[in-house]
C-alpha cells in the first residue's frame, strides 16, 4: 500500500504505538490523519501537534466503532488505512492462578482487544470495498502468537485478534483489502511500565514505539500480513510448532523463575 497521500485513521492514538504510528504516517506524507482515543487533553494535544484531527471515541461501547468510522469517513472523504491499535493489558491478580482475573477484566479485554477490531472492520469494509480497496493494520502482539505468562486475559484475547486478522485477510483479500497483523514483543510504552511482572529477557529486548511504528508502516507498504518488529519471534513460533509439549515445559520453567 502507498502511504503517501493516504487517508488514515489511528485508534489508541494519544500515546504509545498509536501516537508513534500517527507521527510516522505524517512524516511519510499521509494525506490526512484522524487520531482517536478516549476524550482528554492528551488526545487533543497530540492531534494538534501533528496536524491531525482528534476524534474521541469509546471503543468498548458496541456503537462506538461504527460511529467513529462514520465520522472519520465524513471528515476525510474515506479511509484508506485503518490502524486499529487500541488495546488493554490486564494481568492475572494471582500469578499462580490463570483463572484468577474476574469476569469484568475478561469482558474489558474481549471488548477492546477483539471486538473493537471486529466492529471497526465491520463498519469500514463496505466503504473500502466500494472505493476499490484499502488496508487494515491490526495491532495484536507476539502474545497472540505465543502467550504471556501471568496475563491470561491479554494472551487469550490477542490470540483471538490474530485469528480474526487472518479471517479478514482470507475473506476480503480478493476484493482489494490488505490486512496486516502487528505482533511486537515488549515495547517501551506505558503498557510495559505498568506490567507488574515483566519477563526480564522481554524487557531487555524492548523496542521503542517509534521503531515499532516504522516496522509497521514498512510492512504495510510491502503488503505483509505478519509484521514482526522483533524478528526472533519467528524462531520462537517455529520452536513452539515443532514441539508444543517441550515449549510448554520451557514456559513452566520460566514461570517458576518469575516467582
N, C-alpha and C positions, 0 to 999 in steps of 0.2 A: 504494500500500500504506500502511496505517496503522502508523506506528512505535510509537505509544503502546500499551503492553501486549504488544508483540510479543516472541516468544522468539527470541533472536538468537545465532548462532554467528559468531565473527570469528577467522579464521586469520591467522597472522603478526601477532598482536595485542600482542606485547611492546614494539613500537616503531613508529615511522614512521606511515604511513597507517593501519595496523591499530589501533594504540593510539588514534589520533585518532578513528577510526570508533567504537571501543568507548566512548570517553568521550562522544562526541556522541549515541550511542544511549541511554546512561544519562541524559544531560541532557534528551533528548526523551521520556523516560518509558517506555523499553522495559521489558517485564515481567520479563525475565531475560536475562542475557548470559553466554555461555560464551566465555572467552578462550583461544585455543590458540596455541601456538608451540613451539619446541624447549624442552626442560626446562631450567630455570635460574632463578636468583634474580630476573631481570628480569620473567619471566612471573608468578611468584608475587607480587612486589611490586606490579605493575601491577593484577593482578586484585584484590588486597586493597584497593588504593587506591580502586577504583571500585565495589567490592561485587559483582564478577563471580566466576565460578567458573573457576579455572585448570585447563586440561587439556593436558598436554604431549603432543605428537604429532610424529612424523617423517613428513611428507607425501611424502618421496621413497621411503618403504617402500610397495610396492604394496598392502599390507594396512592401512597407517596411516590413510588417509582413511575407510574403512568402519568401522574401529574407533572413530575419533573421532566419526563421525556417530552410531553406536550409543550411545556414552557420553553424548553431548550430548542425544540424544532421551530417554534414560533419566533424565537429570538434570532436564530442563525439561518433559518430557511431550510433546515435539515441537519442531520447528524451523519458525518462520515466515519468518525471514530468514536466509539463509546468505550471509555475506560471505567469499567465497573470495579472500583478499587476499595470501597468502604468495607470494613470488617471489624471484628471484635475478637480479642484473645482472652479467654477465661480459663483459669487454672482449676484443677481439682482441689476443693477445700482440704481434703485429706489425701496427701500424695500416696498413701498406702491403700487407697480405695478408688478404683477407676470409675465407680458409680456414685461417688460422693457428691457431685455437683447437683444442686436442686433443680427441679423442673424449670424454674424461671431462667436459670442460666442456660439450660439446653434450648429453651424456646428462643431466647435472645440470640444465641449462637446460630440457630437454624434460620431465624428470620433475616439476620444481617449477612451471614456467611454463605447462605444458599439462596433463600427466597428473594433477596434483593437482586441477585443476578438473574433469577428466573423472571421476575416481574419487570425488570428493566429490559431484558431481551424481548419479552412478550410485547412490550409497548414500542420498542424501537424497530423490530424486524419488519413490520409492514411498510414503514416509510423507507427503510434501506432497500428492501426488495423492489419497491415501486420505482425508486430512483436508479436501480440497476446495480446496487452493491453498497458495501460498507464493511467496517471491521469492528469486531468486539474484542477488547482486551480485558480479560478477567484476572484480577489479582487473586491468586489462590495461595499456595505456599508449598515448600518442599514437604511440609507436614501432610499434604494431600497425597503425595507420592509415597511417603514413608510413614511417619507418625511423629508425635511429640510427647515425650514422657511427662506424665503429670498434668496433661492438658487434654483430657478425653473429649470434651465438647468441641474444642478447637480442631483437633486432629480428625475427628469423625466428620464434622461439617465441611472441612476443607477437602476431604476425600470425596464427599458428595458434590462439592463445587467443581472439582476436576472432572467427575463423571458427567456433570451437566455440560461443561465446556466441550467435552468430546461429542456429546449428542448434538450440540449446536453445530459443530464442525461437520459432522456426518450428514445431518439432515439439511443444512442450508448452504453447504459449500458449493453445490451445483447451481445455486441461484445468486452467486456473486458475493456471498457473505464470508469474509475471512474471520477466523477465530484464533485467538492466542491465549494460552494459559501461562501466566507469570508465576513461577514457582521458586522464589528465593528461599534460602535458609535465613539465618539471622541478618537483620538489617538494623542499623543504629538509629532507631526511632524510639519514640516514647513507648511503643508497644514492647520493645525488648527491655527497656529500662524498668518497665512495670512488671516484668516476668519475675515471680518470686524465686524460681529455682532454674535459672538458665543453665543448660549444659555448658561446662567450661570450654569444651572444644568448639561448640557452636558459637559462643560469644566471641571467642578469639578470632574466628573466621568471619565475623560480621562485616558486611559491606555498608557503605553509606547509601542513603536513599537516592542520592544523585547518581551513583554508579548503577544502582538497580534500574533507575528510570532510563538511563542511556541504553542499558542492555535490553530493556523492554521495547523501546522505540526502534532499536536496531532489528529486533526480532519481528516486530510488526511490519517494518519496511521490507523485510525479507520474506514475509508471509509464513513465518514459522508458527506451528501450533504450540509446541512446548518450548518455553523460554526459561533457561536455567542460568541465572546470573552467577551461581556457584556451580561451575561445570563438574565438580566432584560428585554432585548429587546423582548424575547419570550412572556413575560407578556404584554408588550405594544402591540404586534401584536395581541394577543388574545383579548384585550380590543377593539382594532380597529375593529376586525372582528365581535365582539359581538354587537357593536352599532356604526356604522360608523358616524351617524349624531352627536351623543354625542362626539365622538372623534374629529370630525372637530370643534365642538363648543369649546372643550378644547384647541385645537391648535389655534383657533382665540383668545382666552383669552391670551394664551402665547404670541402670536404675538403683542397684544396690550401692554403687559408689556415690550416688547423689544423696543417699540417706532418706 
